[in-house]
Amino acid sequence: MEKYRSFDEIQFALKKGESDCRSIVKYYLQNIHTKAHLNAFVEVYAQSALEQAAQVDQKIAQGTAGKLAGMVIGIKDVLNYEGHSCTAGSNILKGYVSQYTATAVQRLLNEDAIIIGRLNCDEFGMGSSNEQSAYGKVHQEIDPTRVPGGSSGGSAVAVQANLCTVSLGSDTGGSVRQPAAFTGVIGMKPTYSRVSRWGLIAYASSFDTIGVFSTTVKDNAIILEVMAGYDKKDSTSSKKVVETYSNLDFPKGPVKIAVLKEVLHATALQPEIKRNTLEVIERLKNKGHEVQEVDFPLLKYVLPTYYILTTAEASANLARFDGVKYGYRTPQAQNLEQLYKDSRSEGFGEEVKRRIMLGTFVLSASYHDAYFTKAQKVRRVIKEITEELLTDFDYLMLPTTPTTAFKFGEHGDDPISMYLEDLFTVQASVSGVPALSIPNGKDDSGMPIGLQVIANSFKEADLYAFGHYLSALTLN
Ligand code: GLN
């Protein structure tokens, strides 16, 4: 029988004395073993997780356990955890062992969460299908011939297949929300700067966020409220007070929701996704909420803006992997230049190299103004218009993805068609605002559909409350 699907269930079992943390960890380890073919985990920390569990059990007995006692968490292979490997799904970091723990992970540990292993992902978070990992692809549990989404595909499947209670991912342009939608779980991207990025391997620093996968909105909120908040090690992290997200207080009265016309009527939108989204809109209206279609003519600029700026930032961030300081080093170089060139050529995968080249190009002296500077300006306009909409309305609502999970190899030699998968998730990333994806029924092949809700910056409490309310109105 399926057990421990939510933290509520775990806490109940612990309180009644029906289980302890060691047994819960053993349960998940057994699941990981049985479902090893999904390839969600890159490494399982069986021993350290069991040791941690024993310590938490002791604390529970003494009445000194933290808020997350009993929560078993998988972390994406981009988050440093001292003494454990961290490789960003890349050969260039094979063998690298973290010297320190990411602040987000440390805060969870401080509350007695148990870390069960690190999860597969697209190399450096670059991808939408988890096909770009040095560890091979991750399979959907529902249909193993289909992708789980990316880049946090392992994190999504770990929750989908009940391999841990919740998991952490990173979301730069949709990497938590899109795989959450594809696998039928809940995925949250917080406001940029809400969670410290200290210890997160950088992809695009002005976009990167650490997000959460879970089966319930409440579990998601509990994790985020522990991780969020100022950290002196990340000067971009916000000093704003962290609200108690897990209160889930939704206003009694009606709320105003905007639906973007260009998204809802996009030709690329799979008909079943449109159908289910319209159904929820109807249900919201029947409950007395105001749902209005609004124009967002900037939609066509969002994806190019995202890909110009993120590749530019990635080309700078990934310059540190040079074969000298740490990570992979080519064995046969005869001189320094060769060492740099060969280490990087051999260590990085195809997609990462493509993006470094693209990013280097848009930053080059002759093209800087035409691409990078222009994209910065367009980003500003997109952000302002999105924030304006979120002042006039309480929430924006749109499908998380244009299609449901596709088959492996479907976007094979066409990177642009793969980038188009991110069409609906990048607006929140370009604007820095928080966005939540919740399941909204299935398509005709039985693949999950995601519904995305966006709120204004630092409105995570409202977003979770609405998401919780909405999960009673969505399709099953
Ligand atoms: N699929 C997007 C990309 O490849 C988003 C990735 C992410 O959010 N890390 O850039």
Boltz pocket constraint, residues with backbone or C-beta under 6 A from the ligand:
constraints:
  - pocket:
      binder: B
      contacts: [[A, 124], [A, 125], [A, 126], [A, 127], [A, 128], [A, 150], [A, 151], [A, 170], [A, 171], [A, 172], [A, 173], [A, 174], [A, 175], [A, 176], [A, 203], [A, 310], [A, 422]]
      max_distance: 6.0
